[in-house]
């Protein structure tokens, strides 16, 4: 009997030991391995594909947003949309400016700022709410979109109006003088450069048709070339001054023209087709603290030979010297030359 009881006890112990080994080898349940998730972690796991990777479309610009409320999510989506459009445009402009090819050679840092301002003026608030979803953490996510063509239609209309005005004015100048066409070519060139930031901003959102692209991107260098050619065709002569003092200023005018690579002719036969410049003025000589001071009010009259004035320009220059009045006079004339090299043709 004692042996039977001992055998039974050993059997029970062996069975219990086997069960323990089985439990040790059995894998832990998934519930035991899970850890509590924060609301933020839960929301990240359920973000839809359209939010994580916003779709791209040739017809529509799209952006996503998130917020504690639906209006806040919409505002965030508009900011995201604006940022995506702006970043794409500025990256394109900067890479183009580095290459200095095509119209990009006419752009500078101010152009980048102008293009960015053009984008910021676009009606981003005219978006369409495409998708909305409330997350487990009670926040909202949205997808908004703006139709590209309608988005930039007002800006494109403004660009075309400005372009047409430049072209029409140029075509109407065909019978005007070389000087007038030169001035118009220079003015048109400057206006075309100012048009480029708006053009590139609009074109980045919704491309222009090929004819418009050609008119803008070919028109800008065209006016640059024509302006240079017409400048070479200009002929100038400087009329003899009435006094020795004014002769110094007349020589300064001639030097300024030549420094600008303009043709100055002394040939009487060529002077008939040239634009003549008559130099007049008042010159005052003062002494102060041992210095000679020359103050000159110079008047330049541009005219056809024996013709009426085309334009009259007035300049005030000053020369100071501790050596002599003549030296001060020469310094005043040199000052006039430097001033004319910057301003003469711009004011013609």
Buried (B, 14 or more C-beta within 10 A) or exposed (E): EEEEEEEEEEEEEEEEEEEEEEEEEEEEEEEEEEEEEEEEEEBEEEBEEBBEEBEEEEEBBBBBBBBEEBEBBBBBBBEBBBEBBBEBBBEBBEEBBEEEEEBBBBBEEEBBEBBBEBBEEBEBEEBEEBBBBEBEBEBBBBBBBBBBEEBBBEBBEBBBEBBEEBEEEBEEBEEEBBBBBBBBBBBBBEBBBBBBBBBBBBBBBBEBEEEBBEBBBEBBBBBBEBBBEBBEEBBBBBBEBEEEBBBBBBBBBBBBBEEBEBBBBEEEEEBBEBBBBBBBBEBEBEEEEEEBBBBBEBEBBBBBEEEEEBEEBEBBBEBBBEEEBBBBBBBBBBBBBBBBBEEBBEBB
